[in-house]
């Protein structure tokens, strides 16, 4: 079972997607994202399997929530630096997001 101390090890932040494109080399349909997490964290790359419910155009300027302190993960020729959080539904992944606009880099916890 996870403890509260385990949760506090995660650095979960709000960011804004500034670029989204099809990830042609991924085994499963995915997008390559660039997400602005503010001054402290900067812009990070992420691979996200969210193609069922979102187009690249839908994602631009969308705020999302991501874990920014996992080690980078290589997927084909791309390094995914953050895990963008979403909810698995029968129709596809629904992204988690703040219900009001907040500052990029704001910490969740």
C-alpha positions in Angstrom: 0.0 0.0 0.0 1.3 3.5 -0.8 1.9 5.9 2.0 1.5 9.7 2.2 5.3 9.9 2.1 5.2 8.1 -1.2 2.7 10.7 -2.6 4.9 13.6 -1.4 7.8 12.3 -3.5 5.9 13.1 -6.6 6.3 16.5 -8.1 2.9 17.1 -9.8 2.6 20.4 -11.7 0.3 22.3 -14.0 1.5 23.1 -17.5 0.2 24.3 -20.8 0.6 22.4 -24.1 2.4 24.6 -26.6 3.0 22.0 -29.3 1.4 18.8 -30.3 2.1 16.5 -33.3 1.5 12.9 -34.3 4.2 10.5 -33.1 4.7 8.5 -36.2 7.3 6.2 -34.7 5.3 5.1 -31.7 4.0 1.5 -31.6 0.6 2.7 -30.4 -1.1 5.9 -31.7 0.3 8.8 -29.7 1.2 12.5 -29.8 4.5 14.2 -29.1 3.8 17.1 -26.8 5.8 20.1 -25.6 4.4 21.4 -22.3 5.4 24.7 -20.6 5.7 24.1 -16.9 6.7 27.7 -16.0 10.1 29.3 -15.1 11.2 26.8 -12.5 10.6 23.6 -14.5 10.7 24.9 -18.1 9.4 23.3 -21.3 9.3 19.5 -21.2 8.5 16.8 -23.8 5.9 14.1 -23.3 4.5 11.2 -25.3 0.8 10.8 -24.7 -1.6 8.1 -26.0 -4.6 10.4 -26.2 -5.5 10.2 -29.9 -9.0 8.8 -29.4 -10.5 12.0 -27.9 -8.1 14.8 -28.9 -6.6 16.2 -32.1 -3.2 18.0 -32.0 -5.2 21.3 -32.7 -7.5 20.6 -29.7 -4.4 20.3 -27.4 -2.7 23.6 -28.1 -3.0 26.0 -25.1 -4.8 23.3 -23.0 -3.6 23.2 -19.4 -2.8 19.7 -18.1 -1.4 18.1 -15.0 1.8 16.1 -15.1 4.4 14.4 -13.0 7.7 16.2 -13.7 10.2 14.2 -11.6 10.1 10.8 -13.2 13.2 9.9 -15.1 13.0 10.4 -18.9 11.7 7.5 -20.9 12.9 6.8 -24.4 10.1 5.9 -26.8 11.5 5.2 -30.3 13.6 8.2 -31.1 11.9 10.5 -28.5 12.6 11.1 -24.8 9.4 11.6 -22.8 10.3 13.7 -19.7 6.9 14.0 -18.0 3.9 11.9 -17.4 0.7 13.7 -18.3 -2.2 12.5 -16.2 -5.5 11.3 -17.5 -8.5 9.0 -16.9 -9.0 5.8 -18.8 -12.5 5.6 -20.2 -14.1 3.2 -22.7 -13.9 6.0 -25.3 -10.2 6.9 -24.6 -8.1 8.8 -22.2 -9.6 12.1 -20.7 -6.9 14.5 -19.6 -6.9 15.9 -16.0 -6.9 19.7 -15.9 -7.6 22.5 -13.5 -11.2 23.8 -13.7 -9.9 27.4 -13.7 -6.8 28.9 -15.4 -3.8 28.8 -13.1 -0.1 29.6 -13.4 2.2 27.2 -15.3 4.3 25.4 -12.7 1.8 25.6 -9.9 2.3 22.5 -7.7 -0.4 20.0 -6.8 -0.3 18.4 -3.4 
